[in-house]
Amino acid sequence: MRVQAVMAGLVSAVVGYASSFTIVLAGLRAVGATPGQAASGLLALCCGIGAAALFLGLRYRMPISIAWSTPGAALLVATGPVPGGFPAAVGAFIVCAGLIVLAGLSPWPARAIAAIPRPIAGAMLAGVILSLCTAPVRAVVDIPLLAVPVVLTWAVLQRYLRQWAVPGALVVAVIAIAVQGPGNGLSSAALRPAVELTTPTLNPSVVVSIAIPLFLVTMAAQNVPGMAVMATYGYTPPLRPVLVATGLASAAAAPFGGHAVNLAAITAALTAGPDTHPDPGRRWIATVALGAGQLTLGLGAGLAMALVLLSPPVLVTAVAGLALLPALGSSLAGAVTEPEGREAAVVTFVVTASGMTILSIGAAFWGLIAGGLTALLLHRRPPLVQQSPSTAQTGAERTESRVAGMPADRPS
């Protein structure tokens, strides 16, 4: 049974890595990282994930899965080049890490995140990843011989082996790249793991356009759903120590190019579910295996970067877009499900997806502001009706009788 838990953790590590490392590399390159700096960032993230998973798993004996912020990497892609280049982006990564630690030390940042209406948060995330999710379509049009097999593989595996759909598509993409023939990618990136230290700089506009949205999407799209997934399997890990641990791991990874480490949302089910181990008290072994697996996978960061350099950019983005399609669907569903906040969510989505930049601040921040202002503008308070004592008493009696007739599990 222990072998079963170890295998579940290793599978979780491989699936999490293979399904989104292209997004991480694309995001770091978008904000100015060189190939060496991007590979260093990927390695630093793997080490941060491994260290946090090992510590939390052994400390709390729970399957607390850790991952990098995939929505955060998508945010970096949408943000693009920033004033001050990659050193300014690294400075924003450190600020984001500090905010995560602060959220663990003090209750008010988590309360502030919880105060953001769910439709607006979902719409912001959907707007951030929309451009990536359209990449498979562009790839099919631009390079059909390479992209069509990748998309078909993803579609078939999505039907029969959902958790392997993106890794399978990635394998087909690698084969397609190999058949196409090597370019100069191998000479442009070192295959052995290497770290590159980047001296951070603080640029106020970059802090606003990267650090704050990165903190928001990491909390709203990773940490909060990660806690929810664990709760469905009966686990309630202490959120504040988890935030402090992942925030410190993020801060340690940032100078080497890593953007954010956090709770896993999607792969959490692979380590916390009953298939991991029949005894819920032994499933933490999978988290320890996940941490060890991520440390091992980090050694291949240089090879991963070489693969990205060898392939057409649109093909790499297409694989990333396929990985983010489920996130886009759930974000859009959460954004428009509640009629009361639908208009504000649509405004948030449109502004964020526009990719506009004002005062060197990216669209994600402005989408959040626009959605919040729209929600305030359209908020309607129920009219105050003056009632006579007898009328008021009748209304209270009607309300009481109506509530009494409701089912016990239906909110009033």
CORNORSUL-V885861 format. One record per residue. N is the residue number from 1. RES is the residue in one letter. OMEGA is omega in whole degrees, -180 to 180 (NA if undefined). Layout:
BEGIN
[[N,RES,OMEGA] [N,RES,OMEGA]]
END
This chain:
BEGIN
[[1,M,178] [2,R,177] [3,V,179] [4,Q,179] [5,A,178] [6,V,179] [7,M,178] [8,A,178] [9,G,180] [10,L,177] [11,V,179] [12,S,179] [13,A,-178] [14,V,-179] [15,V,180] [16,G,-180] [17,Y,-174] [18,A,-175] [19,S,-175] [20,S,-180] [21,F,177] [22,T,178] [23,I,180] [24,V,-179] [25,L,178] [26,A,180] [27,G,180] [28,L,178] [29,R,-177] [30,A,-178] [31,V,169] [32,G,-179] [33,A,171] [34,T,176] [35,P,179] [36,G,179] [37,Q,179] [38,A,177] [39,A,177] [40,S,178] [41,G,178] [42,L,178] [43,L,180] [44,A,178] [45,L,179] [46,C,179] [47,C,178] [48,G,178] [49,I,-179] [50,G,-179] [51,A,-179] [52,A,-179] [53,A,179] [54,L,-179] [55,F,-175] [56,L,180] [57,G,180] [58,L,-177] [59,R,-172] [60,Y,178] [61,R,176] [62,M,179] [63,P,-177] [64,I,-177] [65,S,-179] [66,I,-179] [67,A,169] [68,W,-177] [69,S,177] [70,T,174] [71,P,177] [72,G,177] [73,A,176] [74,A,176] [75,L,179] [76,L,177] [77,V,-179] [78,A,-178] [79,T,179] [80,G,-177] [81,P,-178] [82,V,176] [83,P,-178] [84,G,176] [85,G,-175] [86,F,176] [87,P,177] [88,A,177] [89,A,178] [90,V,175] [91,G,178] [92,A,177] [93,F,-179] [94,I,177] [95,V,178] [96,C,178] [97,A,178] [98,G,178] [99,L,178] [100,I,177] [101,V,179] [102,L,178] [103,A,177] [104,G,-179] [105,L,-177] [106,S,-178] [107,P,-170] [108,W,178] [109,P,178] [110,A,177] [111,R,179] [112,A,177] [113,I,180] [114,A,-179] [115,A,178] [116,I,-180] [117,P,-177] [118,R,178] [119,P,-180] [120,I,178] [121,A,178] [122,G,180] [123,A,178] [124,M,179] [125,L,179] [126,A,178] [127,G,180] [128,V,-173] [129,I,-176] [130,L,-177] [131,S,177] [132,L,-177] [133,C,176] [134,T,-178] [135,A,178] [136,P,179] [137,V,179] [138,R,-179] [139,A,179] [140,V,179] [141,V,-173] [142,D,-177] [143,I,-173] [144,P,-177] [145,L,179] [146,L,-171] [147,A,-176] [148,V,177] [149,P,179] [150,V,-178] [151,V,180] [152,L,178] [153,T,178] [154,W,-177] [155,A,-179] [156,V,180] [157,L,176] [158,Q,180] [159,R,-171] [160,Y,-180] [161,L,-169] [162,R,-174] [163,Q,179] [164,W,-176] [165,A,-178] [166,V,175] [167,P,178] [168,G,177] [169,A,179] [170,L,178] [171,V,178] [172,V,178] [173,A,178] [174,V,178] [175,I,179] [176,A,178] [177,I,180] [178,A,179] [179,V,180] [180,Q,179] [181,G,-178] [182,P,174] [183,G,179] [184,N,-176] [185,G,-178] [186,L,179] [187,S,-177] [188,S,-179] [189,A,178] [190,A,-179] [191,L,179] [192,R,-179] [193,P,179] [194,A,178] [195,V,177] [196,E,-180] [197,L,178] [198,T,179] [199,T,-175] [200,P,171] [201,T,-180] [202,L,176] [203,N,-175] [204,P,-179] [205,S,179] [206,V,176] [207,V,-179] [208,V,-175] [209,S,-179] [210,I,-171] [211,A,-177] [212,I,176] [213,P,178] [214,L,177] [215,F,-177] [216,L,-177] [217,V,178] [218,T,179] [219,M,-172] [220,A,-175] [221,A,-180] [222,Q,-173] [223,N,-180] [224,V,176] [225,P,178] [226,G,176] [227,M,-180] [228,A,179] [229,V,180] [230,M,179] [231,A,179] [232,T,179] [233,Y,173] [234,G,-179] [235,Y,176] [236,T,179] [237,P,179] [238,P,-173] [239,L,-173] [240,R,175] [241,P,177] [242,V,179] [243,L,179] [244,V,-179] [245,A,-179] [246,T,176] [247,G,178] [248,L,176] [249,A,177] [250,S,180] [251,A,179] [252,A,-178] [253,A,-173] [254,A,-179] [255,P,178] [256,F,174] [257,G,-180] [258,G,-174] [259,H,-179] [260,A,175] [261,V,-173] [262,N,174] [263,L,175] [264,A,178] [265,A,-175] [266,I,-176] [267,T,179] [268,A,-179] [269,A,-179] [270,L,-179] [271,T,-176] [272,A,-176] [273,G,-177] [274,P,178] [275,D,-179] [276,T,-180] [277,H,-180] [278,P,179] [279,D,-180] [280,P,-179] [281,G,-180] [282,R,-176] [283,R,177] [284,W,177] [285,I,179] [286,A,178] [287,T,177] [288,V,177] [289,A,176] [290,L,179] [291,G,178] [292,A,179] [293,G,179] [294,Q,177] [295,L,179] [296,T,-180] [297,L,179] [298,G,179] [299,L,179] [300,G,-177] [301,A,179] [302,G,178] [303,L,178] [304,A,179] [305,M,177] [306,A,178] [307,L,180] [308,V,-179] [309,L,-179] [310,L,-173] [311,S,173] [312,P,-176] [313,P,-177] [314,V,179] [315,L,177] [316,V,180] [317,T,179] [318,A,178] [319,V,177] [320,A,180] [321,G,176] [322,L,179] [323,A,-175] [324,L,-179] [325,L,177] [326,P,179] [327,A,178] [328,L,-179] [329,G,-180] [330,S,179] [331,S,179] [332,L,179] [333,A,178] [334,G,-177] [335,A,-171] [336,V,-178] [337,T,-177] [338,E,-177] [339,P,-175] [340,E,-178] [341,G,-173] [342,R,-178] [343,E,179] [344,A,179] [345,A,179] [346,V,177] [347,V,178] [348,T,-179] [349,F,-177] [350,V,-179] [351,V,-180] [352,T,-178] [353,A,-180] [354,S,-179] [355,G,-176] [356,M,176] [357,T,178] [358,I,-179] [359,L,-180] [360,S,179] [361,I,-173] [362,G,-172] [363,A,-178] [364,A,179] [365,F,-179] [366,W,175] [367,G,178] [368,L,179] [369,I,-179] [370,A,179] [371,G,178] [372,G,179] [373,L,178] [374,T,179] [375,A,178] [376,L,-178] [377,L,-175] [378,L,180] [379,H,-178] [380,R,176] [381,R,178] [382,P,-178] [383,P,177] [384,L,-177] [385,V,177] [386,Q,-178] [387,Q,173] [388,S,179] [389,P,-178] [390,S,179] [391,T,180] [392,A,-180] [393,Q,179] [394,T,179] [395,G,180] [396,A,180] [397,E,178] [398,R,178] [399,T,-179] [400,E,-179] [401,S,179] [402,R,178] [403,V,-179] [404,A,-179] [405,G,-179] [406,M,172] [407,P,-175] [408,A,-177] [409,D,-180] [410,R,-179] [411,P,180] [412,S,NA]]
END
